[in-house]
């Protein structure tokens, strides 16, 4: 099965490897397909970005969905994604 790919904002990190994903139990992927989210689900993430020369170069990451346990500014978000050891990188680096 192909992993769903979600557009995220890597500026919304709760930890160095934990990004906010969704307030609800479903979310549309980059193709508009509605995906039911669940703990432990493998996903891919992306965010529009540019390289050091100003050219478009999407940021990408992979990880696993987990419930948000934050009690701070992001407590209203239900789901996060724990980014794997490959981290966040530009697509051109993959």
N, C-alpha and C positions, 0 to 999 in steps of 0.2 A: 504494500500500500504506500502511496506517495504521501509524504508529510505535507500538511497544510502550511501555507506561507502567509504570515500576517505582517501588515505594515504596522510598525511601532514607532515610538519616539524614544530613542536611546538617551535622550536628555531626562527621561522620567525613570531613573534608576533608583531603586530602594537600597541596593547594595551594589558592589562592583560587578556582580554577576547576576543581578536580579532586576528585571524590568517589568513595569506594569503592562498588563495585557488587556483585561476586560472587566467591566462592571457587572456584566450579565453572564449567564451560562452558555450563551451562543455568541458567535462573532463571525462576521463575513471575512473570508480570506481575500487575497489580492485579486482573485478572479470573480468575486462576488458570491461565491458559494457560502451558505450559512453552515458553520461548523459547530457542533456541540462540544463544549470544552469539558475536560475531565482531568483529574489529578493523574500525573504520570504520562500524559500524552506527549509524544515527540512532535515538535514543530520547528519550522524555520521562520526566521524573522528578517525583515529588511526595513531600510529607511533611506530615503533620498539623501544624497550627499555629493560633494565634489572632492576631487583630488587636490593636491597642492598647486596644480596649474589651472584650477577652476573648471576642469572637465567633469562631467557627470560620472560618478562612480559610487554606486549604491553600497551602503553598509549592510552587511549580512551577519547572521549568527544562527546557531541552532541551540535547542535546549529542550527542557521538559517543563510542562505546566505544573504549577503548584498553587494551592490556595494562599491568598495573601494573609499574612499574620500580623501585618503592620497595625499599630494603633495610633500612628501619627497622621501626617497630612494626607496620606494615601489610604486611609482606613476604608474609604467608600468603594475601593476597587476590590473585586472578588478574586480575580485570577492574575497571577504573575507568571513569568517564565524564567527559570533558572538556566542561565546560559552555560553551555558546556565549556570544556577546557580550551577549545579553539578560540573562544572569545569573540569579540566584535571586530570585524575586519572589512576592508573594502573588497568588493567582488573581484576586482582585478588581481587581488592577492591570493585568491582561491585556486 
